[in-house]
Amino acid sequence: MGGQAKGKKKNKPKRKDKRPSKDAGFVALSPQERMKIRMHEKAKRKTAEKYSVQQLLEKTEECMDSFDFEMASLYCQRALDLESTNMQALDLLGHIFSELGDAQKAKGVFLRAVELSPDAGHSKYMYLGQIHTGQEAVDYYTKGIQVLLSVLDKQAQTNAQAGAAASLDDDPELPTAKDVSVAYCSMAEIYLTDLCMEEGAADKCRELIERALQYHHDNPEALQLMASYLFSTEKNQEGREYLLKSVGLWLPARKQTAASSSSEEDTQNEIPPYESRITSAKLLVEAEEYEMAVDVLEGLLEEDDEVVQVWYLSGWVCYLQLERAKDQLEREGREVTEEEEEERKALRDAARLHLTNAKKLYNKLRCDDQPVLEHVGQLLSELGGEMEGEEGITTLDEDYEPCSDDEQEAAEAPMEH
């Protein structure tokens, strides 16, 4: 009997259930997973001993400035390990994930930031507006603009009370009227695309563009957006005027920078993003401003020569220049001169070269835009077929990636708005 009683005591059940409940999940993990958690906790302790949160965020920004986003994410995550509600760290991490192409992680971080601080910091709303569509995107942009305007109003009041003469734009850390203009442009684009079939969409679009210009009357993207809107409503002459004003604000500086091999930051900041300049080229083609379109496209190719849409537009504009020269000759009813024939041959060869490159890149990058491919084929058949041998692109960088969703959107039918 004594032995049995001792046995019962020895086999007392569910002893491990007396551990704190927070360890239950840890016990269920594999040895490798437990080791990983222990190493992570050890790294957190070492980090806390070696760096403050502010020092980690400074390291994060240094890595971002040098485009080392992988390392930046590590420093930033360490900062959040030490202070999980640090808004600067959340904002930085969201942008880092965005740069790394991880939209889901970026979204999660920015939504966490919205939850913690809904009325401060506009950039999280701008990003959330970009990755959503339709009315949901409009709602995020609207909230972001409210935050922006609130900050600008408070800063204006502070300056007025202090009698400050300095412009708000002098402090690079503060949001500016240009930021408001850009946000209104983003909203207007939604009414040109996702919400274009909504009642009153055209009027709403124009209203938002006018607000964008109110906050920054020389914003090239706002001017271009107005041009696009006017073309879509068949007000072509007015649209052309806005377009030429838009491109005139940045193209001369872009050409001067390229000629001098300069990369001054102020000049670069005034040049619209790559995708926006592709739209500039499309609209210039529609306005029959072929020479200016060529200047824009040449600049794009200098920056990145592995974008199918840019090669395609370059070939198409050469084709259109060739057709215009033929039409002019027919209207004048005369024979072509030797010099004109040489110019026509140069245009034909350039068109064939650019379109050949577009087709080869399209296939190698595995793009998915059948209308563009069909148009390229049609133009090449009219021009005498593809360039052969070493005249066209034959190789690509080893680390090329297939077309992203953004590139596919940029490669839509050229004259759609």
C-alpha positions in Angstrom: 0.0 0.0 0.0 2.8 2.4 0.9 4.4 1.7 -2.5 1.2 2.5 -4.3 0.6 5.7 -2.4 4.1 6.8 -3.3 3.5 6.0 -6.9 0.4 8.1 -7.1 2.2 11.0 -5.7 5.0 10.6 -8.1 2.7 10.5 -11.1 0.8 13.6 -10.1 -0.9 14.7 -13.4 -0.7 18.1 -15.4 2.3 19.4 -13.5 3.3 21.6 -16.5 -0.1 23.3 -16.6 0.9 25.2 -13.5 3.4 27.2 -15.6 2.3 30.7 -16.6 0.0 30.6 -19.5 2.2 32.8 -21.6 4.7 29.9 -21.8 2.2 27.5 -23.3 2.9 28.6 -26.8 6.6 28.6 -26.2 6.6 25.0 -25.1 4.6 24.0 -28.2 7.3 25.4 -30.5 10.0 23.3 -32.1 13.6 23.5 -30.6 14.7 25.6 -33.6 11.8 28.1 -33.0 12.5 28.3 -29.3 16.2 29.0 -30.0 15.3 31.7 -32.5 13.1 33.4 -29.9 15.8 33.2 -27.3 18.3 34.7 -29.7 15.9 37.5 -30.6 15.4 38.3 -26.9 19.1 38.3 -26.3 19.6 40.6 -29.3 17.0 43.0 -27.9 18.8 43.1 -24.6 22.2 43.8 -26.2 20.6 46.4 -28.5 19.1 48.2 -25.5 22.5 48.2 -23.8 24.3 49.5 -26.8 21.9 51.9 -28.6 19.1 54.2 -27.6 15.9 54.3 -29.7 17.0 57.6 -31.2 20.4 56.3 -32.1 18.8 53.3 -33.9 16.5 55.6 -35.8 19.5 57.7 -36.9 21.2 54.5 -38.1 17.9 53.6 -39.9 17.9 57.0 -41.8 21.6 56.6 -42.7 20.9 53.3 -44.3 17.9 54.6 -46.1 19.9 57.5 -47.4 22.4 55.0 -48.9 19.5 52.9 -50.2 20.4 49.9 -48.0 16.8 49.2 -47.0 17.4 45.7 -45.8 19.8 47.0 -43.1 17.5 49.9 -42.4 14.7 47.5 -41.7 16.8 45.7 -39.1 17.8 48.9 -37.2 14.2 50.2 -37.4 12.8 46.9 -36.1 15.3 47.0 -33.2 14.0 50.5 -32.3 10.4 49.1 -32.3 11.5 46.2 -30.1 12.5 48.8 -27.5 9.6 51.1 -28.0 6.7 49.5 -29.9 4.6 52.7 -30.1 7.3 55.0 -31.4 5.6 56.9 -34.3 8.8 57.9 -36.1 9.9 54.3 -36.2 6.6 53.1 -37.5 6.6 55.7 -40.2 10.1 54.8 -41.2 9.4 51.1 -41.2 6.3 51.5 -43.3 8.3 53.4 -46.0 11.1 50.9 -45.8 8.7 48.0 -46.5 7.3 50.1 -49.4 10.8 50.5 -50.9 11.4 46.8 -50.5 8.2 46.1 -52.4 6.4 44.4 -49.5 3.0 46.2 -49.7 1.3 44.0 -47.2 3.8 44.6 -44.4 3.8 48.3 -45.2 0.1 48.4 -45.0 0.1 46.7 -41.7 2.6 49.1 -40.2 0.7 52.2 -41.5 -2.6 50.9 -40.2 -0.9 50.4 -36.8 0.3 54.0 -37.0 -3.3 55.2 -37.8 -4.6 53.3 -34.8 -2.0 54.8 -32.4 -2.1 58.4 -33.8 -5.0 59.1 -36.2 -4.6 62.9 -36.1 -0.8 63.3 -36.6 1.4 62.5 -39.5 0.0 62.7 -43.0 2.3 60.4 -44.9 0.7 57.2 -43.7 -2.6 58.3 -45.2 -0.9 59.1 -48.5 0.5 55.6 -48.7 -2.8 53.9 -47.7 -4.5 56.0 -50.4 -2.0 54.7 -53.0 -2.6 51.1 -52.3 -6.4 51.3 -52.1 -8.9 52.1 -54.9 -12.1 54.0 -55.4 -13.8 55.7 -52.5 -11.7 54.0 -49.9 -8.6 55.6 -51.4 -10.4 59.0 -51.5 -11.2 58.6 -47.8 -7.6 58.1 -46.9 -6.4 61.0 -49.0 -9.1 63.2 -47.5 -7.9 62.4 -44.0 -4.3 63.0 -45.0 -5.2 66.4 -46.4 -7.0 67.3 -43.2 -3.9 66.4 -41.1 -1.7 68.4 -43.5 -3.9 71.5 -43.4 -4.1 71.4 -39.6 -0.3 71.4 -39.4 0.0 74.3 -41.8 -2.7 76.3 -40.0 -1.0 75.8 -36.7 2.4 76.7 -38.1 1.0 79.8 -39.8 -0.6 80.9 -36.5 2.7 80.4 -34.7 4.6 82.4 -37.2 2.1 85.2 -37.1 2.2 85.4 -33.4 6.0 85.4 -33.4 6.1 87.9 -36.2 8.2 85.4 -38.2 9.0 86.4 -41.8 10.4 83.1 -42.9 8.5 80.9 -45.3 7.0 77.6 -44.1 8.9 76.0 -46.9 12.3 76.9 -45.3 12.1 73.9 -42.8 12.4 70.7 -44.8 10.9 68.8 -41.8 7.6 70.6 -42.1 4.8 69.7 -44.6 4.3 72.3 -47.3 1.6 73.7 -49.5 3.2 71.5 -52.3 2.4 68.4 -50.3 -1.3 69.5 -50.2 -1.2 70.1 -54.0 0.3 66.6 -54.6 -2.4 65.0 -52.4 -5.2 66.8 -54.3 -3.7 65.5 -57.5 -3.8 61.9 -56.2 -7.5 62.3 -55.4 -8.2 63.9 -58.8 -6.6 60.9 -60.6 -9.0 58.6 -58.9 -11.9 60.5 -60.5 -10.2 60.1 -63.9 -9.8 56.3 -63.4 -11.6 54.3 -60.6 -14.5 56.6 -60.1 -14.8 58.0 -63.6 -18.3 56.6 -64.0 -19.6 58.1 -60.8 -22.2 60.9 -61.2 -20.4 64.2 -61.2 -17.0 62.6 -61.5 -15.7 65.1 -64.2 -16.7 68.1 -62.1 -15.2 66.7 -59.0 -12.0 65.9 -60.8 -11.6 69.5 -62.1 -12.4 70.9 -58.7 -9.7 68.8 -57.1 -7.1 69.8 -59.8 -8.0 73.5 -59.3 -7.4 73.1 -55.5 -4.1 71.5 -56.3 -3.1 74.5 -58.4 -4.4 76.8 -55.7 -1.9 75.4 -53.3 1.0 75.2 -55.8 0.3 77.0 -59.1 3.5 75.8 -60.7 3.2 72.1 -59.8 4.0 70.4 -63.1 2.0 67.3 -62.1 -1.1 69.4 -61.4 -0.8 71.2 -64.7 -0.3 68.0 -66.5 -3.3 66.5 -64.8 -5.4 69.4 -65.9 -4.1 68.9 -69.5 -5.1 65.2 -69.3 -8.6 66.1 -68.0 -9.1 68.7 -70.7 -8.0 66.3 -73.4 -10.5 63.7 -72.0 -13.2 66.3 -72.3 -12.1 67.2 -75.9 -10.9 70.7 -75.0 -7.6 70.0 -76.8 -6.3 73.6 -77.3 -6.7 74.5 -73.7 -5.2 71.1 -72.7 -2.2 71.7 -74.9 -1.5 75.0 -73.2 -1.5 73.4 -69.8 0.7 70.6 -71.1 3.3 72.9 -72.6 3.4 74.9 -69.4 3.9 71.8 -67.3 6.7 70.3 -69.4 8.3 73.7 -69.8 8.7 73.9 -66.0 11.1 70.9 -65.8 12.3 69.8 -69.3 14.9 72.6 -69.8 16.4 71.9 -66.4 16.4 68.2 -67.1 18.3 68.7 -70.4 20.7 71.1 -68.8 21.4 68.6 -66.0 22.0 65.8 -68.5 24.3 68.0 -70.5 26.5 69.0 -67.5 26.3 65.5 -65.9 25.1 67.4 -62.8 22.9 65.8 -60.1 22.1 68.8 -58.0 19.4 67.8 -55.5 17.3 71.0 -56.0 17.1 70.4 -59.7 16.3 66.7 -59.3 13.5 67.6 -56.9 11.8 69.7 -59.5 11.7 66.9 -62.1 8.5 64.8 -61.9 8.8 61.0 -61.3 9.7 58.6 -64.1 6.1 57.4 -64.5 4.7 60.9 -64.7 7.2 61.8 -67.5 6.0 58.7 -69.4 2.5 60.3 -69.2 4.0 63.6 -70.4 5.4 61.8 -73.5 2.0 60.2 -74.2 0.2 63.6 -74.0 2.8 65.3 -76.1 2.3 62.7 -78.8 -1.4 63.3 -78.6 -0.9 67.0 -78.9 1.4 66.3 -81.9 4.4 67.9 -80.1 6.6 65.2 -81.5 10.0 66.9 -81.0 9.3 67.7 -77.4 8.1 64.1 -76.9 11.4 62.9 -78.3 13.3 65.0 -75.8 11.3 63.6 -72.9 11.7 60.0 -74.1 15.4 60.4 -74.6 15.8 61.5 -71.0 13.8 58.5 -69.8 16.0 56.1 -71.8 19.1 57.7 -70.3 17.8 57.0 -66.8 16.4 53.5 -67.5 16.6 51.7 -70.8 14.7 48.6 -69.7 11.1 50.0 -69.7 9.1 48.6 -72.6 6.7 51.5 -72.7 9.5 54.0 -73.3 11.0 52.1 -76.2 7.5 51.6 -77.7 6.6 55.3 -77.5 10.0 56.2 -78.9 9.4 54.0 -81.9 5.9 55.3 -82.3 6.8 59.0 -82.2 9.5 58.4 -84.9 6.8 56.6 -87.0 4.4 59.5 -86.6 7.2 62.0 -87.6 7.8 60.0 -90.7 4.1 59.9 -91.6 3.8 63.7 -91.0 6.7 64.3 -93.4 5.0 62.1 -96.1 1.7 64.0 -95.6 3.4 67.3 -96.0 5.1 66.2 -99.2 1.8 65.1 -100.6 0.1 68.3 -99.7 2.8 70.3 -101.4 2.7 68.0 -104.5 6.4 67.8 -105.2 9.2 65.3 -105.3 11.2 64.4 -102.2 14.7 66.0 -102.1 17.8 64.0 -101.4 18.2 65.6 -98.0 14.6 64.9 -97.1 15.0 61.3 -98.2 18.0 60.9 -95.8 15.9 62.4 -93.0 13.1 60.0 -93.7 15.4 57.0 -93.8 16.9 58.1 -90.4 13.4 58.3 -88.9 12.4 54.9 -90.4 15.6 53.2 -89.0 15.1 54.9 -85.6 11.5 53.7 -85.4 12.5 50.1 -86.4 15.3 50.1 -83.8 13.1 51.4 -80.9 10.2 49.1 -81.8 12.6 46.1 -82.1 14.0 46.9 -78.7 10.4 47.2 -77.3 9.4 43.8 -78.6 12.6 42.0 -77.3 12.2 43.6 -73.9 8.6 42.7 -73.8 9.3 39.0 -74.4 12.3 38.9 -72.0 10.6 40.7 -69.2 7.4 38.6 -69.7 5.1 41.6 -69.8 1.4 41.2 -70.2 -0.1 43.9 -72.5 -1.3 42.4 -75.7 -2.5 45.7 -77.3 1.0 47.2 -77.0 2.6 44.0 -78.5 0.1 44.0 -81.3 0.7 47.6 -82.1 4.4 47.1 -82.1 4.0 44.3 -84.6 1.8 46.3 -86.8 4.2 49.2 -86.9 7.2 47.0 -87.6 5.4 45.3 -90.5 4.8 48.7 -92.1 8.4 49.7 -91.5 10.0 46.7 -93.0 10.3 44.3 -90.0 12.6 44.0 -87.0 16.2 45.2 -86.9 18.5 42.2 -87.0 21.9 41.3 -85.5 23.6 43.8 -83.2 21.3 46.7 -84.2 18.8 45.9 -81.5 18.9 44.9 -77.8 20.3 41.4 -77.4 21.1 41.2 -73.7 19.6 42.2 -70.4 21.0 42.5 -66.9 21.0 39.2 -65.1 18.9 40.6 -62.2 16.0 41.8 -64.3 12.5 41.3 -63.0 9.3 40.8 -64.9 7.0 43.8 -65.3 5.5 45.0 -62.0 1.9 46.0 -61.7 2.9 49.7 -61.8 4.8 49.1 -65.1 1.8 47.3 -66.6 -0.4 50.2 -65.6 2.0 52.6 -67.2 1.9 50.5 -70.4 -1.8 51.0 -70.9 -3.2 52.1 -74.3 -1.1 55.3 -74.8 -4.0 57.7 -75.3 -6.2 56.7 -72.4 -6.6 59.2 -69.6 
